Amino acid sequence: MATDRLLDFPVVDAHFHLWDRAANPYPWLAEDSPRPALGDHRPLMRSFGLSDHRREIGRFLDVAGGIHVEAGCADPVAETRWIADVASSAGMPLAHVARVDLTDERAPKRIAELSDEPIVRGVRMRLNADPRIAGRAGIADEPLFRCNFRAVADSALVFELSIFPSQYEEGGRLARDFPGTWFILNHLGWPRIAEGLDDFDTWRRAMGHLARHPNIAVKLSMLWPIDRGWRRNIVEPFIAETVDLFGTDRVLFGSNYPIEAVIGETEHQLSTVIDCLGDLTKPELEAVFRFNAARIFDLSLS
């Protein structure tokens, strides 16, 4: 196995997950839980710590910081406190994106509680119209969601926007109505190419609409919905179009560890992304792989 670093500068992993099943409950990882959208999740039914991330991603990239994203914990506050403890002993700057149900009347109180934790820089509620994820479209337009979202905006938190291409108007309206909030579109807009539910042209139109909002950035992460094999000839047009539409100042690299690591070889996945970005200058690559995440999530790097 090759151990040479694929980039000659430190990076910030802007999207990864960790969990300790002994410390906190994760219903989707229970033995009798239904299959999620990614398919067979039995390889994920163990704990994943920062040492695992360093062992897998750190073989190929010099990870100098990261954005940890909620992983479906039944108790988001407990998850937040756990990752804060991990960060305090990590010797590496980390920020956390916490889960909040913005259709719950108690959401403003929960946001205030989470905001008291210095590690929290953002929140996420997945809005994908899939019964395995959110279940329906239009949640972001509902009155209670909009009322609760004001607490996100007032707390100056980043909002991780998890939608499908067909929901681009919903996402665009939210970004338009809260122009002072950063929205980070998850996973290249989650085009379900491998399932035949989206195609390149409809995805590109959706991305073009979202890119017109200057407060939307996008994560270059989780490419398995496009192609589970991460074949360059299939994923490269999506990566190239994303960079063209959003520019190198609004694209953030994320490994989506450990999800992608159980789907395919990490070295292949990382080298594919880097090869697809081969026309970028070194400053542009550093923006995508480090500085954009640090700037948007206010992550202090040494």
C-alpha positions as CSV (number, residue, x, y, z in Angstrom):
1,M,0.0,0.0,0.0
2,A,1.3,3.4,-1.0
3,T,1.9,5.8,1.9
4,D,3.1,8.9,0.0
5,R,1.0,12.0,0.6
6,L,-1.1,12.9,-2.4
7,L,-0.8,16.7,-1.8
8,D,2.2,18.7,-0.6
9,F,0.3,20.9,1.8
10,P,-1.9,20.3,4.9
11,V,-5.7,20.0,4.4
12,V,-8.9,20.5,6.3
13,D,-11.3,17.6,5.9
14,A,-14.6,19.5,5.7
15,H,-17.0,16.5,6.0
16,F,-16.4,13.4,8.1
17,H,-18.2,11.4,10.9
18,L,-17.0,9.7,14.0
19,W,-19.0,7.8,16.6
20,D,-18.7,5.8,19.8
21,R,-21.5,3.3,20.0
22,A,-20.8,2.6,23.6
23,A,-21.0,6.3,24.6
24,N,-24.1,7.4,22.5
25,P,-27.0,5.7,20.8
26,Y,-27.1,5.7,17.0
27,P,-30.5,4.2,15.9
28,W,-29.5,3.8,12.3
29,L,-26.5,1.6,13.3
30,A,-28.6,-0.8,15.4
31,E,-28.4,-4.4,14.4
32,D,-32.1,-4.4,13.3
33,S,-32.1,-1.0,11.6
34,P,-33.3,-0.8,8.0
35,R,-30.9,-0.2,5.2
36,P,-30.2,3.5,4.7
37,A,-29.8,5.1,1.2
38,L,-26.1,4.0,1.0
39,G,-27.1,0.3,1.1
40,D,-25.5,-2.4,3.3
41,H,-24.3,-0.6,6.4
42,R,-23.2,-3.5,8.5
43,P,-19.5,-2.6,8.1
44,L,-20.3,0.7,9.8
45,M,-21.8,-1.0,12.9
46,R,-18.7,-0.4,15.1
47,S,-17.2,2.7,16.6
48,F,-15.0,5.0,14.6
49,G,-12.7,7.4,16.4
50,L,-10.3,10.1,15.3
51,S,-7.4,7.6,15.4
52,D,-9.3,5.6,12.7
53,H,-9.7,8.7,10.6
54,R,-6.0,9.5,10.9
55,R,-5.0,5.9,10.1
56,E,-7.2,5.9,6.9
57,I,-7.3,9.4,5.6
58,G,-4.0,10.5,7.1
59,R,-2.1,7.9,5.1
60,F,-2.6,10.0,2.0
61,L,-3.3,13.5,3.2
62,D,-1.8,15.7,5.9
63,V,-5.0,16.5,7.8
64,A,-4.5,19.6,9.9
65,G,-8.1,20.2,10.9
66,G,-11.6,19.1,10.2
67,I,-15.3,19.7,10.3
68,H,-17.1,16.9,12.0
69,V,-20.7,16.5,10.9
70,E,-23.4,14.9,13.0
71,A,-23.9,11.2,12.4
72,G,-27.5,10.6,13.3
73,C,-27.1,10.3,17.1
74,A,-30.3,10.0,19.1
75,D,-29.0,12.7,21.4
76,P,-27.4,15.6,19.5
77,V,-26.3,17.4,22.7
78,A,-24.5,14.3,24.0
79,E,-22.9,13.8,20.6
80,T,-21.7,17.4,20.7
81,R,-20.2,17.0,24.1
82,W,-18.5,13.8,23.1
83,I,-16.9,15.3,20.0
84,A,-15.8,18.3,22.1
85,D,-14.0,15.9,24.4
86,V,-12.4,14.3,21.4
87,A,-11.3,17.6,20.0
88,S,-9.8,18.7,23.3
89,S,-7.4,15.8,23.3
90,A,-6.8,15.7,19.5
91,G,-4.1,18.4,19.1
92,M,-5.9,19.4,15.9
93,P,-8.5,22.1,15.4
94,L,-12.0,20.7,14.9
95,A,-15.4,22.2,14.4
96,H,-18.7,20.4,14.7
97,V,-22.0,20.5,12.8
98,A,-24.8,19.5,15.1
99,R,-28.1,17.9,14.2
100,V,-31.3,20.0,14.9
101,D,-34.8,19.1,14.0
102,L,-36.2,22.5,12.8
103,T,-39.7,21.1,12.7
104,D,-39.7,20.8,16.4
105,E,-41.1,23.7,18.5
106,R,-38.2,23.2,20.9
107,A,-35.6,23.9,18.2
108,P,-34.7,27.4,19.3
109,K,-33.9,26.2,22.8
110,R,-31.8,23.4,21.4
111,I,-29.9,25.8,19.1
112,A,-29.2,28.1,22.0
113,E,-27.9,25.1,24.0
114,L,-25.7,23.9,21.2
115,S,-24.4,27.4,20.5
116,D,-22.9,27.5,24.0
117,E,-20.5,24.8,23.0
118,P,-17.5,26.5,21.3
119,I,-16.9,23.6,18.9
120,V,-20.3,24.1,17.3
121,R,-20.1,26.1,14.1
122,G,-23.1,24.8,12.2
123,V,-26.2,22.7,12.2
124,R,-27.8,20.2,9.9
125,M,-31.2,18.8,9.3
126,R,-31.3,16.6,6.2
127,L,-34.1,17.7,3.9
128,N,-33.7,15.0,1.2
129,A,-37.1,13.9,-0.1
130,D,-36.5,10.2,0.5
131,P,-38.4,8.1,3.1
132,R,-35.0,6.7,4.1
133,I,-33.8,10.2,4.9
134,A,-36.2,13.1,5.5
135,G,-39.3,11.7,3.8
136,R,-40.8,14.6,2.0
137,A,-40.1,17.6,-0.1
138,G,-41.0,21.2,1.0
139,I,-39.9,21.0,4.6
140,A,-37.8,24.2,4.3
141,D,-40.9,26.1,3.1
142,E,-43.0,25.1,6.1
143,P,-43.9,27.9,8.6
144,L,-42.5,26.2,11.7
145,F,-39.2,25.4,10.0
146,R,-38.9,29.0,8.8
147,C,-39.6,30.4,12.2
148,N,-37.1,28.1,13.8
149,F,-34.5,28.8,11.1
150,R,-34.3,32.4,12.4
151,A,-32.5,31.0,15.5
152,V,-29.9,29.5,13.2
153,A,-29.4,32.8,11.4
154,D,-29.3,34.8,14.7
155,S,-26.7,32.5,16.1
156,A,-24.5,33.0,13.0
157,L,-24.3,29.3,12.5
158,V,-23.6,27.6,9.1
159,F,-26.4,25.5,7.8
160,E,-25.5,22.3,6.0
161,L,-28.0,22.0,3.1
162,S,-28.8,18.4,2.3
163,I,-31.2,18.2,-0.7
164,F,-31.6,16.4,-4.0
165,P,-31.4,18.3,-7.4
166,S,-35.2,18.3,-7.7
167,Q,-35.3,20.4,-4.5
168,Y,-33.1,23.2,-5.8
169,E,-35.9,25.8,-5.7
170,E,-36.6,25.0,-2.1
171,G,-32.9,25.4,-1.2
172,G,-32.6,28.6,-3.2
173,R,-35.5,30.2,-1.5
174,L,-34.0,29.5,1.9
175,A,-30.7,31.0,0.9
176,R,-32.4,34.0,-0.7
177,D,-34.4,34.7,2.5
178,F,-31.4,34.4,4.8
179,P,-28.6,36.1,2.9
180,G,-26.4,36.5,6.0
181,T,-26.2,32.7,6.6
182,W,-23.7,30.4,4.9
183,F,-25.4,27.4,3.3
184,I,-23.1,24.4,2.5
185,L,-24.6,22.2,-0.1
186,N,-23.8,18.6,0.8
187,H,-22.2,16.1,-1.5
188,L,-22.3,18.0,-4.9
189,G,-26.0,18.4,-4.5
190,W,-26.5,14.6,-4.1
191,P,-27.2,13.6,-7.8
192,R,-28.6,10.1,-7.8
193,I,-27.0,9.1,-11.1
194,A,-26.3,5.5,-10.1
195,E,-30.0,4.9,-9.2
196,G,-31.2,6.5,-12.4
197,L,-33.2,9.1,-10.5
198,D,-31.3,12.1,-11.8
199,D,-29.2,12.9,-14.8
200,F,-26.3,15.3,-15.6
201,D,-28.4,18.0,-17.3
202,T,-31.1,18.3,-14.6
203,W,-28.4,18.3,-11.9
204,R,-26.4,21.0,-13.8
205,R,-29.5,23.2,-14.0
206,A,-30.1,22.8,-10.3
207,M,-26.5,23.6,-9.5
208,G,-26.5,26.6,-11.7
209,H,-29.6,28.0,-9.9
210,L,-28.0,27.4,-6.4
211,A,-24.7,28.8,-7.5
212,R,-26.3,32.2,-8.2
213,H,-26.7,32.6,-4.4
214,P,-23.4,33.9,-3.1
215,N,-24.1,32.5,0.4
216,I,-24.1,28.9,-0.9
217,A,-20.9,26.9,-1.1
218,V,-20.7,23.2,-1.9
219,K,-18.9,20.2,-0.5
220,L,-16.9,18.0,-2.9
221,S,-17.7,14.8,-1.0
222,M,-19.7,11.5,-1.1
223,L,-19.5,10.6,-4.8
224,W,-21.0,7.1,-4.5
225,P,-24.5,8.4,-5.6
226,I,-22.9,9.3,-8.9
227,D,-20.8,6.2,-9.2
228,R,-20.0,3.7,-6.5
229,G,-16.8,2.8,-8.2
230,W,-15.6,6.5,-8.3
231,R,-14.6,6.0,-11.9
232,R,-12.9,9.2,-13.2
233,N,-14.6,9.3,-16.5
234,I,-18.0,9.3,-14.7
235,V,-17.3,11.6,-11.8
236,E,-15.0,14.2,-13.5
237,P,-17.8,16.1,-15.4
238,F,-19.6,16.6,-12.1
239,I,-16.5,17.9,-10.3
240,A,-15.5,20.1,-13.2
241,E,-19.0,21.6,-13.5
242,T,-19.2,22.2,-9.8
243,V,-15.9,24.1,-9.8
244,D,-16.9,26.1,-12.9
245,L,-20.3,27.1,-11.4
246,F,-19.2,27.9,-7.8
247,G,-15.6,28.9,-8.3
248,T,-12.7,27.7,-6.2
249,D,-13.6,30.0,-3.3
250,R,-16.9,28.1,-2.7
251,V,-15.9,24.5,-3.0
252,L,-14.8,22.5,0.0
253,F,-13.3,19.0,0.0
254,G,-14.6,16.4,2.4
255,S,-13.7,12.7,2.7
256,N,-17.1,11.6,4.1
257,Y,-15.2,9.1,6.2
258,P,-16.1,6.4,7.2
259,I,-18.9,6.0,4.7
260,E,-16.8,6.2,1.6
261,A,-14.1,4.0,3.2
262,V,-16.4,1.0,3.4
263,I,-17.6,1.5,-0.2
264,G,-14.2,1.6,-1.9
265,E,-10.5,2.2,-1.6
266,T,-9.6,5.5,0.0
267,E,-6.4,6.0,-2.0
268,H,-8.4,5.5,-5.3
269,Q,-11.1,7.9,-4.2
270,L,-8.7,10.7,-3.0
271,S,-6.4,10.4,-6.0
272,T,-9.5,10.5,-8.4
273,V,-10.6,13.8,-6.9
274,I,-7.1,15.3,-7.0
275,D,-6.7,14.1,-10.6
276,C,-10.0,15.7,-11.6
277,L,-8.8,19.0,-10.2
278,G,-5.5,18.8,-12.0
279,D,-6.0,22.0,-13.9
280,L,-6.2,24.1,-10.7
281,T,-3.3,26.2,-9.5
282,K,-1.7,25.4,-6.1
283,P,-3.5,28.4,-4.5
284,E,-6.8,27.2,-5.9
285,L,-6.2,23.6,-4.6
286,E,-5.3,25.0,-1.2
287,A,-8.6,26.9,-1.2
288,V,-10.6,23.8,-2.0
289,F,-8.7,21.5,0.4
290,R,-8.0,23.9,3.3
291,F,-8.8,27.6,3.3
292,N,-12.4,27.7,2.3
293,A,-13.4,25.4,5.2
294,A,-11.3,27.3,7.6
295,R,-12.8,30.6,6.5
296,I,-16.5,29.6,6.4
297,F,-16.4,27.6,9.6
298,D,-14.1,30.0,11.4
299,L,-11.5,27.3,12.1
300,S,-8.2,28.6,13.4
301,L,-5.2,26.9,11.7
302,S,-1.7,27.1,13.1
